[in-house]
């Protein structure tokens, strides 16, 4: 994939087009007005946006320049359709997962399975994880498994179409942190042990000097 990093609005526009193709097929391709309403939805969106039609139009122009969106003529109002799957060369299952991540932010595999059901019905969570892993192993990668948050039972996944998420390290990188922490704790324990031994030696030396009558 030789695409530049997308802006948050470009990713939202693209994901809404993917979503609406499945959820409201009678209205698809979408007009700018319908697309703007979809971008600014208050439900099933994270973060919630308040984009103007002019900004959505600019995002559409940029996406068209990357061959990710097409303008459909022949009606009184211009309408737009996505070319996401072909544009980044992914199967429909991966397209559904990426679109759901772009719409709702980082999610666990279980959340992704539930939230992407109208775009693609996955048989089980393991199949979701298999496609996510495949996206993460691409070059360049399109998805990232985030470090598990304190108290969380599962790690969340994020897309990389807008660049590296601001939520910290991947799960693989975070796995190195406990090892470094353990090493630091071991070094501190060894330092404390040596300090205690030194104090013992000093005390013994002082006793010997006293017994010998040395100042």
C-alpha positions as CSV (number, residue, x, y, z in Angstrom):
1,X,0.0,0.0,0.0
2,X,1.6,3.3,-1.1
3,X,-0.8,5.6,0.6
4,X,0.0,8.5,2.9
5,X,-1.2,8.6,6.4
6,X,-4.9,9.6,6.5
7,X,-6.4,12.4,8.6
8,X,-9.0,11.5,11.2
9,X,-11.8,12.9,9.0
10,X,-10.5,11.1,5.9
11,X,-10.6,7.8,7.8
12,X,-14.1,8.6,9.1
13,X,-15.4,9.4,5.6
14,X,-13.9,6.2,4.2
15,X,-15.3,4.1,7.0
16,X,-18.8,5.6,6.8
17,X,-18.9,4.8,3.1
18,X,-18.0,1.2,3.9
19,X,-20.5,1.0,6.7
20,X,-23.4,2.5,4.8
21,X,-22.9,0.2,1.8
22,X,-24.0,-2.6,4.0
23,X,-26.4,-1.0,6.5
24,X,-28.4,1.3,4.1
25,X,-27.7,-0.2,0.6
26,X,-30.8,1.6,-0.9
27,X,-29.1,5.0,-0.1
28,X,-25.7,4.0,-1.3
29,X,-23.7,5.6,-2.9
30,X,-24.0,8.5,-0.5
31,X,-24.6,12.2,-1.1
32,X,-22.3,14.7,0.7
33,X,-25.2,15.5,3.1
34,X,-25.8,11.9,4.0
35,X,-22.1,11.3,4.4
36,X,-21.7,14.3,6.7
37,X,-24.6,13.1,8.8
38,X,-22.9,9.6,9.0
39,X,-19.6,11.2,10.0
40,X,-21.2,13.2,12.8
41,X,-23.4,10.4,14.2
42,X,-23.5,10.5,18.0
43,X,-23.8,6.7,18.3
44,X,-21.3,4.0,17.2
45,X,-18.6,6.7,16.8
46,X,-15.5,7.3,18.8
47,X,-14.6,10.1,18.8
48,X,-17.8,12.0,18.0
49,X,-17.1,14.6,15.3
50,X,-18.8,17.8,14.1
51,X,-17.5,18.1,10.6
52,X,-18.9,20.6,8.1
53,X,-20.0,19.6,4.6
54,X,-17.1,21.7,3.1
55,X,-14.6,19.7,5.2
56,X,-16.1,16.4,4.2
57,X,-15.9,17.5,0.5
58,X,-12.2,18.3,1.0
59,X,-11.7,14.9,2.5
60,X,-13.5,13.3,-0.4
61,X,-11.2,15.1,-2.9
62,X,-8.2,13.8,-1.1
63,X,-9.5,10.3,-1.0
64,X,-10.4,10.4,-4.7
65,X,-6.8,11.5,-5.3
66,X,-5.6,8.3,-3.6
67,X,-8.2,6.2,-5.6
68,X,-10.0,5.2,-2.4
69,X,-13.2,7.0,-3.3
70,X,-15.1,7.5,-6.6
71,X,-17.6,10.1,-7.5
72,X,-20.8,8.7,-9.2
73,X,-22.4,11.0,-11.7
74,X,-25.7,10.7,-13.5
75,X,-28.0,12.2,-10.8
76,X,-28.9,15.7,-9.7
77,X,-26.7,15.3,-6.6
78,X,-23.2,14.0,-6.7
79,X,-22.8,10.7,-4.8
80,X,-19.7,8.9,-3.6
81,X,-18.7,5.3,-3.2
82,X,-15.6,3.8,-1.7
83,X,-12.9,1.7,-3.3
84,X,-11.4,0.7,0.0
85,X,-10.9,-3.0,-0.4
86,X,-9.2,-2.8,-3.7
87,X,-7.4,0.4,-2.9
88,X,-5.5,-1.2,0.0
89,X,-5.7,-4.8,-1.2
90,X,-7.5,-6.5,1.7
91,X,-10.3,-9.1,1.8
92,X,-13.8,-8.2,2.8
93,X,-13.3,-9.5,6.4
94,X,-10.3,-7.2,6.9
95,X,-12.2,-4.3,5.3
96,X,-15.0,-4.8,7.9
97,X,-12.5,-4.8,10.8
98,X,-10.6,-1.8,9.7
99,X,-13.8,0.2,9.0
100,X,-15.1,-0.7,12.5
101,X,-11.8,0.4,14.0
102,X,-11.9,3.7,12.1
103,X,-15.5,4.3,13.3
104,X,-15.2,3.3,16.9
105,X,-11.6,3.4,17.9
106,X,-9.5,0.7,19.5
107,X,-11.4,-2.5,20.5
108,X,-10.8,-6.0,21.7
109,X,-11.3,-8.9,19.2
110,X,-14.6,-9.7,21.0
111,X,-15.9,-6.2,20.6
112,X,-14.8,-6.1,17.0
113,X,-16.7,-9.3,16.3
114,X,-19.9,-7.8,17.7
115,X,-19.5,-4.3,16.3
116,X,-18.7,-5.4,12.8
117,X,-21.5,-8.0,12.5
118,X,-23.5,-5.9,10.0
119,X,-20.5,-5.6,7.8
120,X,-19.3,-9.2,8.1
121,X,-20.4,-12.0,10.4
122,X,-17.3,-13.8,11.8
123,X,-17.7,-17.4,13.0
124,X,-15.8,-16.8,16.2
125,X,-13.3,-14.6,17.9
126,X,-10.3,-16.6,16.7
127,X,-11.2,-15.8,13.1
128,X,-11.3,-12.1,14.0
129,X,-7.9,-12.5,15.6
130,X,-6.5,-14.3,12.6
131,X,-7.4,-11.4,10.3
132,X,-6.1,-8.8,12.7
133,X,-2.8,-10.7,13.0
134,X,-2.6,-10.8,9.2
135,X,-3.1,-7.0,9.1
136,X,-0.5,-6.5,11.8
137,X,2.1,-8.6,9.9
138,X,1.7,-6.8,6.6
139,X,4.4,-4.4,5.3
140,X,3.6,-1.8,6.2
141,X,1.3,-3.0,8.9
142,X,-2.4,-1.9,9.0
143,X,-3.3,-2.9,12.5
144,X,-1.6,-3.0,15.9
145,X,-2.3,-5.0,19.1
146,X,-2.0,-2.5,21.9
147,X,-0.6,-3.2,25.3
148,X,-3.2,-4.5,27.7
149,X,-4.5,-1.8,30.0
150,X,-4.1,-2.3,33.8
151,X,-7.0,-4.4,35.0
152,X,-8.2,-5.3,31.5
153,X,-8.7,-8.9,30.6
154,X,-7.9,-8.5,26.9
155,X,-5.7,-6.4,24.7
156,X,-7.3,-4.0,22.2
157,X,-6.5,-3.5,18.6
158,X,-6.1,-0.2,16.6
159,X,-5.8,0.5,12.9
160,X,-2.7,2.3,11.6
161,X,-4.2,4.1,8.6
162,X,-3.9,7.4,10.6
163,X,-0.4,6.5,11.9
164,X,0.7,5.1,15.2
165,X,-2.1,5.5,17.9
166,X,-1.3,7.7,20.8
167,X,-2.2,5.0,23.3
168,X,1.2,3.7,23.9
169,X,3.2,0.6,22.9
170,X,2.1,-2.5,21.1
171,X,1.5,-5.6,23.1
172,X,4.8,-7.1,21.9
173,X,6.8,-4.0,22.8
174,X,5.0,-3.7,26.2
175,X,6.0,-7.3,26.9
176,X,9.6,-6.1,27.2
177,X,8.8,-3.6,29.9
178,X,8.1,-6.1,32.7
179,X,11.4,-7.8,31.9
180,X,13.2,-4.5,32.3
181,X,11.4,-3.8,35.5
182,X,12.4,-7.2,36.8
183,X,16.0,-6.5,36.0
184,X,15.9,-3.1,37.8
185,X,14.3,-4.8,40.9
186,X,17.0,-7.5,40.9
187,X,19.8,-4.9,40.7
188,X,18.3,-2.9,43.5
189,X,18.0,-6.0,45.7
190,X,21.6,-6.9,44.9
191,X,22.7,-3.4,45.8
192,X,20.8,-3.6,49.1
193,X,22.5,-6.9,49.8
194,X,26.0,-5.6,49.1
195,X,25.3,-2.5,51.2
196,X,24.3,-4.7,54.1
197,X,27.4,-6.9,53.8
198,X,29.6,-3.8,53.7
199,X,28.0,-2.6,57.0
200,X,28.7,-6.0,58.5
201,X,32.3,-5.9,57.4
202,X,32.7,-2.4,58.8
203,X,31.3,-3.4,62.2
204,X,33.6,-6.5,62.4
205,X,36.6,-4.3,61.4
206,X,35.7,-1.8,64.1
207,X,35.4,-4.6,66.7
208,X,38.8,-6.0,65.7
209,X,40.5,-2.6,65.9
210,X,38.9,-2.0,69.3
211,X,40.2,-5.4,70.6
212,X,43.7,-4.6,69.3
213,X,43.6,-1.2,71.0
214,X,43.9,0.6,67.7
215,X,42.4,4.0,67.3
